[in-house]
Amino acid sequence: MNDVAIPARGFFELTEWLARGRGAAEASRFEEARQAYLQAMKLAPNSIDALRGLGYSLLQLKRLDESLQMIERALAVDPSDLLSHLIMGRLCLRLQQPAGAEEHFRTILRRIENSAAARSGLIDALVAQGQLADAETLRDQILRADPQSEVGLLAAARVAALQRDDEAALRHFEALVRLRPGNAAHRYNRGLCLLRMGRFDEGWSDYEYRFAAGAVDLQLPSTPRWDGKRVGHLLVAAEQGLGDAILFSRFIGDAARAAEQVTLVCPDSLVGLLERSLGCTCIPDRGGELPPHDAHVPLMSLPHVLGLGAAAVAVRPAYLTVDAARRERWSEALGPRQNGEVRIGIVHATSVAHSTEENPFTCRSCPAEAFVSFTGAPGVAAYNLNVGRTAEQACEQLPGLRGLPRELGDFDDTAAVAGLMDAVVCVDTAIAHVTGATGVRTGLLLPYARDWRWMSREGRLPWYWSVQAAWQEEPGQWAAPVRELRDSLVADRVS
């Protein structure tokens, strides 16, 4: 454990905390793992196991800066620790430093030539640097040496998906499931591919493996899991991102038809918007005591439990409503339109902590400067609807982009402001679901390899009638899709 000498009692206590941390991390309970490793570090601040474990847990919790500090400390304690190099490689990818990630993975491979984890990471690092041909070469080398290589098949599936060849990706995922039928991650990844292809009955079933695969960190209650039958008090637990909570909240009404009472546990910033709109009780997800209930269900399991199949993605009327008082306050704050100007809300970036941002094929964020065709258009008032530091950077990088008179406080504010726009143009982030669910005209910018929620086929998007999309035809290139939305949303409204 690379620790300074500690008394026997402290050693056994340290060992126990480290074991708790490992067990929690293996069960994808990363907050619990973080707490355990913090306790271990109180006993042995330079424990390589505690530093590495804490860094890994923080990475999974998307607390990237803190993760970086821990892994840097671990490598300072032991520069040869290969597990720390592996975590640092993955962290560098999240921090959009693929060259650094490549070096960490190659460091491992110089000592363990056939390390599956390092080979997998190296392929991802090459893809992140746009070196798809090199990634394919490494993939082929692995598969020639062993056609049943798990790393090779997974790399082949990932590369095919990035190239928008879902049929090929599915073949590789099917091979992985045959190879390791008990592996939850392979079933989950196959499910994402099936959903993207529009094969919903199979896709929703495989999507249920997201918890066992460690893709979702959600502490579920010990009450019975709901099976869709008549129930008294049903507790629904929101999961994953804010956008997913908004998107899948459309199914609360479907669930309510089989329940006497529904309570939705969701992020604090969504409580007001969802409770008022959906007519159910909403409580903030703060880790406190849950109300008594008869059964529970994760929010994104509702299409599977309800047996909705393809009907889940059918376009529905607007199902969230704007608070009238908020709308009035924001209308006064924005002031009257000048000379009949067209108001366009702009959101150009999403969280850098998301794994989609690791490579140009799936990166959802767009440079603020790409929206100059909106801010420079006569008769257009472009408003910055980004939040936090991203909002500050957008105004710095894009002259002519108007800031809001005050910060957005919660999603009731977001819905109210978006409703005062003639249209919103955004990347694939939560506001696209706010505008879609409230019926605001929306232009959605999608990367080259689209997320499963938007499917892979051309034509009208699922879910929302008011949202139209434009997507990249070259990875990382946003000029054409931004121009397409500008022409569609603005040109016909400005004389």
MOZI-V115854 format. One record per backbone hydrogen bond with DSSP energy under -0.5 kcal/mol. NH is the residue of the N-H (numbers start at 1). CO is the residue of the C=O. E is the energy in kcal/mol with one decimal. If there is no record, write none. Layout:
# MOZI-V115854
((NH CO E) (NH CO E))
This chain:
# MOZI-V115854
((11 7 -2.5) (12 8 -2.5) (13 9 -2.0) (14 10 -2.8) (15 11 -2.7) (16 12 -2.0) (17 13 -2.3) (18 14 -2.6) (19 15 -2.2) (20 16 -2.4) (21 17 -2.5) (22 18 -2.6) (23 19 -2.7) (24 20 -2.6) (25 21 -2.5) (26 22 -2.7) (27 23 -1.3) (28 25 -1.8) (29 24 -3.3) (30 28 -1.1) (33 29 -2.1) (34 30 -2.4) (35 31 -2.1) (36 32 -2.0) (37 33 -2.6) (38 34 -2.1) (39 35 -1.8) (40 36 -2.0) (41 37 -2.1) (42 38 -1.2) (43 39 -1.0) (43 40 -0.6) (44 40 -2.0) (47 44 -2.1) (48 1 -1.4) (51 47 -2.7) (52 48 -2.6) (53 49 -2.3) (54 50 -2.6) (55 51 -2.4) (56 52 -2.5) (57 53 -2.4) (58 54 -2.5) (59 55 -2.0) (60 56 -2.2) (61 57 -1.6) (62 59 -1.5) (63 58 -2.8) (64 62 -1.1) (67 63 -2.2) (68 64 -2.6) (69 65 -1.8) (70 66 -1.9) (71 67 -2.5) (72 68 -2.4) (73 69 -1.9) (74 70 -2.3) (75 71 -2.5) (76 72 -1.6) (77 73 -2.0) (78 74 -2.4) (81 78 -1.9) (82 80 -0.7) (85 81 -1.6) (86 82 -2.3) (87 83 -2.3) (88 84 -2.6) (89 85 -2.3) (90 86 -1.9) (91 87 -2.6) (92 88 -2.7) (93 89 -1.6) (94 90 -1.8) (95 91 -2.1) (96 93 -1.4) (97 92 -3.2) (101 97 -2.0) (102 98 -2.6) (103 99 -1.8) (104 100 -1.8) (105 101 -2.2) (106 102 -2.6) (107 103 -2.0) (108 104 -1.5) (109 105 -2.1) (110 106 -1.9) (111 107 -0.6) (111 108 -1.2) (112 108 -3.1) (115 112 -1.9) (119 115 -2.4) (120 116 -2.5) (121 117 -2.3) (122 118 -2.7) (123 119 -2.3) (124 120 -1.9) (125 121 -2.4) (126 122 -2.5) (127 123 -2.3) (128 124 -2.4) (129 125 -1.1) (130 127 -2.0) (131 126 -2.7) (132 130 -1.3) (135 131 -2.0) (136 132 -2.6) (137 133 -2.2) (138 134 -2.3) (139 135 -2.4) (140 136 -2.7) (141 137 -2.3) (142 138 -2.1) (143 139 -2.3) (144 140 -2.5) (145 141 -1.8) (146 142 -1.7) (149 146 -2.4) (153 149 -2.7) (154 150 -2.4) (155 151 -2.4) (156 152 -2.5) (157 153 -2.3) (158 154 -2.6) (159 155 -2.8) (160 156 -2.1) (161 157 -2.1) (162 158 -2.2) (163 159 -1.6) (164 161 -1.6) (165 160 -2.9) (166 164 -0.8) (169 165 -2.2) (170 166 -2.6) (171 167 -1.8) (172 168 -1.9) (173 169 -2.4) (174 170 -2.9) (175 171 -1.9) (176 172 -2.1) (177 173 -2.3) (178 174 -2.2) (179 175 -2.3) (180 176 -2.8) (181 178 -0.5) (183 180 -2.2) (184 182 -0.7) (187 183 -1.5) (188 184 -2.7) (189 185 -2.7) (190 186 -2.2) (191 187 -2.1) (192 188 -2.0) (193 189 -1.9) (194 190 -2.6) (195 191 -2.6) (196 192 -2.3) (197 193 -1.6) (198 195 -1.3) (199 194 -2.8) (200 198 -1.2) (203 199 -2.1) (204 200 -3.2) (205 201 -1.0) (206 202 -2.2) (207 203 -2.1) (208 204 -0.7) (208 205 -1.0) (209 206 -2.0) (210 207 -1.6) (211 208 -0.7) (213 209 -2.1) (214 211 -1.4) (215 210 -2.0) (216 210 -0.9) (218 216 -0.9) (220 218 -0.9) (224 294 -0.5) (226 296 -3.4) (231 258 -2.3) (234 232 -0.7) (234 261 -3.1) (235 295 -2.7) (236 234 -0.6) (236 263 -3.2) (237 297 -2.1) (238 236 -0.6) (238 265 -3.1) (245 241 -1.8) (246 242 -1.9) (247 243 -2.9) (248 244 -2.8) (249 245 -0.7) (250 247 -1.0) (251 248 -1.7) (252 249 -1.8) (255 251 -2.4) (256 252 -2.5) (257 253 -0.9) (257 254 -0.6) (258 255 -2.0) (259 256 -1.1) (260 231 -1.6) (260 232 -1.1) (261 232 -2.2) (263 234 -2.5) (264 281 -3.0) (265 236 -3.1) (265 263 -0.5) (266 264 -0.6) (266 283 -2.1) (270 267 -2.1) (271 267 -0.7) (271 268 -1.0) (274 270 -2.8) (275 271 -2.6) (276 272 -1.9) (277 273 -1.7) (278 274 -2.9) (279 275 -1.6) (281 262 -1.5) (283 264 -2.4) (285 266 -2.0) (286 284 -1.5) (294 233 -2.4) (295 233 -1.4) (296 224 -2.3) (297 235 -1.9) (299 237 -3.0) (301 298 -1.9) (302 299 -1.5) (305 301 -2.8) (306 302 -2.8) (307 304 -0.9) (308 303 -2.4) (309 303 -0.6) (311 308 -1.9) (312 309 -1.3) (313 310 -1.3) (314 311 -1.1) (316 463 -1.5) (319 437 -1.3) (320 437 -2.3) (327 323 -2.5) (328 324 -2.2) (329 325 -2.3) (330 326 -2.6) (331 327 -2.3) (332 328 -2.1) (333 329 -2.0) (334 330 -2.5) (335 331 -1.5) (339 337 -0.7) (341 338 -1.1) (342 379 -3.0) (343 341 -0.5) (344 342 -0.6) (344 381 -2.4) (345 423 -2.5) (346 383 -2.9) (347 425 -2.0) (354 351 -1.1) (357 354 -1.7) (358 355 -1.6) (359 356 -0.8) (362 359 -0.7) (363 359 -1.6) (366 348 -3.4) (370 367 -1.7) (371 368 -2.0) (372 369 -1.5) (373 370 -0.5) (374 371 -1.8) (375 371 -1.9) (376 372 -2.3) (377 374 -1.1) (380 377 -1.6) (381 342 -3.2) (382 380 -0.6) (383 344 -2.9) (383 381 -0.5) (384 402 -3.4) (385 346 -2.6) (385 383 -0.8) (390 387 -0.9) (391 387 -0.6) (391 388 -0.7) (392 388 -1.4) (393 389 -2.5) (394 390 -2.1) (395 391 -1.8) (396 392 -1.7) (397 393 -2.4) (398 394 -1.8) (401 398 -1.8) (402 382 -3.0) (402 400 -0.5) (411 269 -2.2) (414 410 -1.9) (415 411 -2.4) (416 412 -1.9) (417 413 -2.7) (418 414 -2.7) (419 415 -1.9) (420 416 -0.6) (420 417 -1.3) (421 418 -1.4) (422 343 -2.3) (423 343 -1.3) (424 441 -1.9) (425 345 -3.3) (426 424 -0.5) (426 443 -2.5) (427 347 -1.2) (428 445 -0.6) (429 427 -1.8) (432 429 -1.7) (433 429 -0.6) (433 430 -1.1) (434 430 -1.7) (435 431 -2.7) (436 432 -1.9) (437 433 -2.5) (438 434 -1.2) (439 435 -0.8) (439 436 -0.6) (440 435 -2.5) (442 466 -2.4) (443 424 -2.9) (444 442 -0.6) (444 468 -3.0) (445 426 -2.9) (445 443 -0.5) (446 444 -0.5) (446 470 -2.3) (449 361 -2.9) (450 448 -0.8) (454 451 -1.7) (455 452 -1.1) (456 196 -2.2) (463 313 -2.6) (464 462 -2.0) (465 316 -0.6) (467 464 -0.6) (468 442 -2.6) (470 444 -2.4) (472 446 -1.8) (476 360 -0.9) (477 474 -2.2) (478 476 -0.7) (482 478 -2.3) (483 479 -2.4) (484 480 -2.4) (485 481 -2.0) (486 482 -2.4) (487 483 -2.5) (488 484 -1.8) (489 485 -3.0) (490 486 -2.2) (491 486 -1.4) (493 490 -2.6) (494 490 -1.0) (495 493 -0.5))
